[in-house]
């Protein structure tokens, strides 16, 4: 599950929709919310919901106006500040969004505490994109401290900040603890990635082998084992893993509607095989189609190395 999907889920759980008519796609129609606003013009919830709909149909100015209206009606309405910061970033004003979010968090009233972890998650994500990794680490840790049982996205953000800062042992330790606590397969994968990045081959190879032995689709695990084998200077075995992974992936990629995670895995295979130019072209194409940073992180790290390691 991507960060974006997790954040959307948290938003839905944190801000349930008010009853009203829905279209066949189960979305609240703007005209229905307009009627409710006419009857209840001072409820910030309604403006918040209408703004979400406006954003979905790319009426960003209207969405911004409604979220600002929320704050006019209720100071400290954190979901509105959070979405305004997200909108700032969408409109290429990330620094302004970060400042907006930091200000909103610092002034949050006690009754808004439920929304603070989600705000810290967005803040950490934006700071990572801005390259302020220490600040991102601090934001993620603050969010985790407030909601240790519902923080998969925050644990992932903290791990990414730790990776960038070279805190590999901290990353392994914290992800191991989070995985044990939350029983999340997403966190387990992140922990395995941390072990690979830390060069802890003896610990990670048995974990990867378990997944290869039990998974229906093995390509992503074969790629991970190849990365470990490359680190251990076992090039021939690594190349065999990469070829096996490629053989599995190719038939699964539909040219008209490709699974972008598979496209990124194929590009990673090419990068690890030393075909860096081909991999870079595939990366650019995947990003154009909408691949997010969690799909491309390992590929980008491999391509950023001066040598392929082969």
Phi and psi in degrees as a GROMACS rama.xvg file:
@    title "Ramachandran Plot"
@    xaxis  label "Phi"
@    yaxis  label "Psi"
@TYPE xy
-79.8129  165.172  UNK-2
-59.4984  -41.8084  UNK-3
-59.5093  -44.2862  UNK-4
-65.8124  -40.9324  UNK-5
-62.9141  -42.5859  UNK-6
-63.6273  -41.5298  UNK-7
-62.5051  -39.8606  UNK-8
-63.6274  -42.8867  UNK-9
-62.2901  -39.2433  UNK-10
-61.8018  -44.1592  UNK-11
-64.1984  -41.1988  UNK-12
-68.9827  -35.5152  UNK-13
-79.4445  -21.891  UNK-14
-136.386  76.5929  UNK-15
-61.9772  146.979  UNK-16
-75.2595  144.404  UNK-17
-78.2191  150.763  UNK-18
-63.0131  131.411  UNK-19
-171.397  168.267  UNK-20
-64.6545  144.657  UNK-21
-124.534  152.25  UNK-22
-80.5045  176.689  UNK-23
-57.8879  -23.8644  UNK-24
-85.3894  8.68896  UNK-25
63.9047  29.367  UNK-26
-106.297  144.049  UNK-27
-69.6874  128.106  UNK-28
-82.9435  142.138  UNK-29
-58.9066  -38.0038  UNK-30
-64.8954  -31.8418  UNK-31
-66.6556  -40.9139  UNK-32
-69.5214  -36.4619  UNK-33
-56.4632  -42.0028  UNK-34
-64.5529  -39.7046  UNK-35
-68.4646  -37.6478  UNK-36
-65.3624  -37.6044  UNK-37
-61.0633  -35.4519  UNK-38
-84.1884  -27.4269  UNK-39
-136.503  73.4434  UNK-40
-72.3112  -6.45433  UNK-41
-111.492  17.9699  UNK-42
-97.123  110.423  UNK-43
-62.7855  -28.25  UNK-44
-54.5315  -42.3056  UNK-45
-67.3174  -41.9328  UNK-46
-65.7432  -36.2098  UNK-47
-61.4549  -47.2525  UNK-48
-64.7039  -40.751  UNK-49
-65.3237  -37.1865  UNK-50
-62.1206  -40.0411  UNK-51
-59.5829  -42.4467  UNK-52
-65.1989  -41.6829  UNK-53
-59.648  -41.9822  UNK-54
-63.6728  -37.8674  UNK-55
-63.4739  -29.6067  UNK-56
-103.998  17.1921  UNK-57
67.4752  26.248  UNK-58
-93.8584  72.8769  UNK-59
-69.3246  -36.3085  UNK-60
-63.5756  -40.4062  UNK-61
-67.608  -39.1465  UNK-62
-61.7025  -45.7519  UNK-63
-59.7887  -43.1472  UNK-64
-61.5444  -40.1269  UNK-65
-70.4302  -40.1351  UNK-66
-67.0375  -35.2641  UNK-67
-67.6271  -34.9115  UNK-68
-62.3176  -38.493  UNK-69
-54.6809  -45.0756  UNK-70
-71.3333  -28.1053  UNK-71
-67.788  -39.8037  UNK-72
-78.3025  -32.1652  UNK-73
-144.483  102.91  UNK-74
-62.0865  139.629  UNK-75
80.5405  19.1944  UNK-76
-77.1581  86.6586  UNK-77
-59.8879  -39.5866  UNK-78
-56.9667  -35.8547  UNK-79
-68.7256  -43.3168  UNK-80
-62.181  -39.8499  UNK-81
-61.1185  -46.4164  UNK-82
-72.8771  -30.6197  UNK-83
-64.8391  -39.1095  UNK-84
-64.8005  -39.7806  UNK-85
-62.8611  -39.4068  UNK-86
-68.1678  -39.1126  UNK-87
-54.5895  -46.1936  UNK-88
-64.1783  -42.396  UNK-89
-59.3204  -32.3367  UNK-90
-96.5876  21.8969  UNK-91
66.0927  34.8549  UNK-92
-126.194  55.28  UNK-93
-60.838  -44.5256  UNK-94
-61.0315  -39.7168  UNK-95
-64.23  -39.2255  UNK-96
-63.9641  -41.1248  UNK-97
-62.1117  -45.4986  UNK-98
-63.6624  -40.1257  UNK-99
-60.5211  -45.2955  UNK-100
-68.5723  -42.1396  UNK-101
-60.9475  -42.0623  UNK-102
-64.6254  -43.3876  UNK-103
-64.2941  -40.9384  UNK-104
-64.344  -43.8375  UNK-105
-66.5549  -26.4209  UNK-106
-103.793  11.2238  UNK-107
-64.5125  131.127  UNK-108
-74.6762  159.598  UNK-109
-54.4627  -36.9248  UNK-110
-69.8457  -11.4892  UNK-111
-96.1895  7.1347  UNK-112
-60.8831  -29.0534  UNK-113
-58.0028  -31.4629  UNK-114
-89.3317  -6.80934  UNK-115
-63.2748  -42.9141  UNK-116
-57.9075  -40.8307  UNK-117
-64.4959  -36.1039  UNK-118
-67.6214  -40.9593  UNK-119
-65.769  -35.1385  UNK-120
-62.9118  -46.8589  UNK-121
-64.2814  -41.1392  UNK-122
-60.8711  -46.0518  UNK-123
-62.5582  -41.6203  UNK-124
-61.5832  -44.99  UNK-125
-66.6942  -38.0961  UNK-126
-67.9766  -35.7762  UNK-127
-62.2523  -43.0728  UNK-128
-64.8825  -30.3514  UNK-129
-81.8179  -9.62992  UNK-130
83.1237  10.4271  UNK-131
-93.7758  77.6383  UNK-132
-71.6826  -35.9918  UNK-133
-62.774  -43.5054  UNK-134
-64.4586  -37.9635  UNK-135
-63.988  -41.0183  UNK-136
-61.529  -44.4515  UNK-137
-62.6336  -44.2203  UNK-138
-62.9127  -44.3046  UNK-139
-63.138  -41.8863  UNK-140
-66.4666  -36.8455  UNK-141
-64.3713  -42.8551  UNK-142
-62.3816  -43.1013  UNK-143
-62.0887  -40.1448  UNK-144
-62.8078  -26.3613  UNK-145
-86.3535  -25.654  UNK-146
-146.43  67.3836  UNK-147
-67.6745  -17.0994  UNK-148
-97.7573  -7.61087  UNK-149
-135.9  50.5976  UNK-150
-133.126  38.4809  UNK-151
-56.5624  -45.1679  UNK-152
-63.345  -38.973  UNK-153
-67.384  -38.5828  UNK-154
-62.6216  -39.1164  UNK-155
-67.5739  -39.9864  UNK-156
-66.2021  -42.3227  UNK-157
-61.2621  -42.2043  UNK-158
-62.8167  -39.3702  UNK-159
-66.7188  -40.3871  UNK-160
-62.5814  -42.7569  UNK-161
-62.9681  -40.1828  UNK-162
-59.9942  -46.9684  UNK-163
-65.1269  -31.4713  UNK-164
-87.7679  0.685594  UNK-165
74.8768  18.7305  UNK-166
-90.3181  63.9671  UNK-167
-67.5967  -41.9807  UNK-168
-67.099  -39.4006  UNK-169
-61.0545  -42.406  UNK-170
-62.9104  -46.8186  UNK-171
-60.5519  -47.91  UNK-172
-61.1588  -47.3629  UNK-173
-68.8171  -37.763  UNK-174
-71.0504  -35.0692  UNK-175
-62.0162  -43.3967  UNK-176
-65.151  -43.8371  UNK-177
-65.7201  -39.6311  UNK-178
-63.5195  -42.8364  UNK-179
-64.3218  -36.0253  UNK-180
-75.7123  -44.8144  UNK-181
-100.679  -9.62722  UNK-182
53.8741  43.1002  UNK-183
-102.099  128.326  UNK-184
-68.5069  -31.8052  UNK-185
-59.7703  -44.7824  UNK-186
-69.8426  -33.3915  UNK-187
-61.8556  -43.844  UNK-188
-61.6335  -42.8191  UNK-189
-61.7282  -38.4301  UNK-190
-64.3651  -42.9835  UNK-191
-62.6991  -42.007  UNK-192
-60.6457  -38.605  UNK-193
-64.7575  -40.588  UNK-194
-62.8016  -40.0864  UNK-195
-62.4683  -48.4849  UNK-196
-63.1339  -30.6998  UNK-197
-80.7506  -5.93929  UNK-198
73.0166  25.0982  UNK-199
-94.2539  68.666  UNK-200
-59.2568  -45.8084  UNK-201
-60.5816  -33.2581  UNK-202
-80.2394  -37.298  UNK-203
-86.8476  -30.2747  UNK-204
-59.5436  -43.0166  UNK-205
-62.3436  -34.8996  UNK-206
-67.2131  -42.5286  UNK-207
-65.1496  -41.1089  UNK-208
-62.1923  -37.5094  UNK-209
-56.4472  -43.8747  UNK-210
-71.032  -38.6247  UNK-211
-61.6471  -39.5249  UNK-212
-72.7182  -24.239  UNK-213
-115.612  -11.0757  UNK-214
-86.0423  142.967  UNK-215
-67.9372  -48.246  UNK-216
-104.544  123.819  UNK-217
-107.47  -5.25956  UNK-218
-57.5317  -46.1942  UNK-219
-64.2624  -33.6284  UNK-220
-76.2079  -33.9017  UNK-221
-64.6267  -37.9006  UNK-222
-64.1715  -42.2746  UNK-223
-63.7612  -41.7239  UNK-224
-65.2722  -35.9246  UNK-225
-63.0151  -38.9644  UNK-226
-63.2825  -40.7027  UNK-227
-65.1184  -43.594  UNK-228
-65.7353  -35.1291  UNK-229
-64.2753  -41.6662  UNK-230
-59.9674  -35.9896  UNK-231
-88.5313  10.6208  UNK-232
64.2052  31.5301  UNK-233
-106.615  70.7049  UNK-234
-64.5382  -42.9673  UNK-235
-62.4994  -44.4516  UNK-236
-64.7643  -38.6229  UNK-237
-63.3871  -43.8597  UNK-238
-63.3314  -36.5614  UNK-239
-64.3038  -41.4811  UNK-240
-62.817  -43.7328  UNK-241
-64.6681  -40.4683  UNK-242
-66.0407  -41.4751  UNK-243
-62.6843  -40.5238  UNK-244
-64.2019  -42.7402  UNK-245
-63.9169  -40.7137  UNK-246
-61.0912  -36.227  UNK-247
-74.6224  -38.3626  UNK-248
-73.1184  -43.3413  UNK-249
-51.1592  -48.3588  UNK-250
-68.8329  -16.3393  UNK-251
-88.737  -9.7678  UNK-252
-92.2622  113.63  UNK-253
-87.3354  118.49  UNK-254
-56.5079  -36.4625  UNK-255
-75.4199  -38.1298  UNK-256
-134.133  71.8712  UNK-257
-71.6346  142.535  UNK-258
-72.2451  114.582  UNK-259
-65.9497  -28.8645  UNK-260
-65.8592  -36.4667  UNK-261
-69.3485  -38.985  UNK-262
-60.0853  -43.1532  UNK-263
-67.3528  -37.6172  UNK-264
-63.4308  -41.4487  UNK-265
-63.3081  -41.8906  UNK-266
-63.1957  -37.4688  UNK-267
-64.4283  -40.6067  UNK-268
-57.8366  -47.1865  UNK-269
-61.6742  -39.971  UNK-270
-63.5251  -43.4649  UNK-271
-70.1927  -24.5818  UNK-272
-79.6941  -6.43489  UNK-273
96.4896  2.4576  UNK-274
-90.107  66.1343  UNK-275
-67.1105  -39.2306  UNK-276
-65.4605  -43.5499  UNK-277
-62.8662  -42.0572  UNK-278
-63.4142  -40.6774  UNK-279
-63.5852  -38.6886  UNK-280
-65.8569  -41.1753  UNK-281
-65.6272  -38.3873  UNK-282
-61.5865  -46.7927  UNK-283
-61.0532  -41.8592  UNK-284
-65.6544  -40.4628  UNK-285
-64.2222  -41.0135  UNK-286
-64.9309  -39.434  UNK-287
-60.9856  -35.8534  UNK-288
-79.4281  -10.648  UNK-289
114.79  13.1384  UNK-290
-61.6547  134.018  UNK-291
-92.2317  173.714  UNK-292
-64.0309  -24.8329  UNK-293
-76.2122  -21.2208  UNK-294
-82.0722  -30.557  UNK-295
-103.5  -5.28444  UNK-296
-56.6368  -51.7487  UNK-297
-65.3782  -42.3569  UNK-298
-59.0699  -45.6888  UNK-299
-64.2321  -37.5205  UNK-300
-64.8953  -41.5202  UNK-301
-65.0729  -43.72  UNK-302
-69.4699  -24.6038  UNK-303
-79.6062  -15.1662  UNK-304
-68.92  145.37  UNK-305
-65.677  -31.8484  UNK-306
-127.093  152.219  UNK-307
-73.5778  -13.1276  UNK-308
86.7456  1.4884  UNK-309
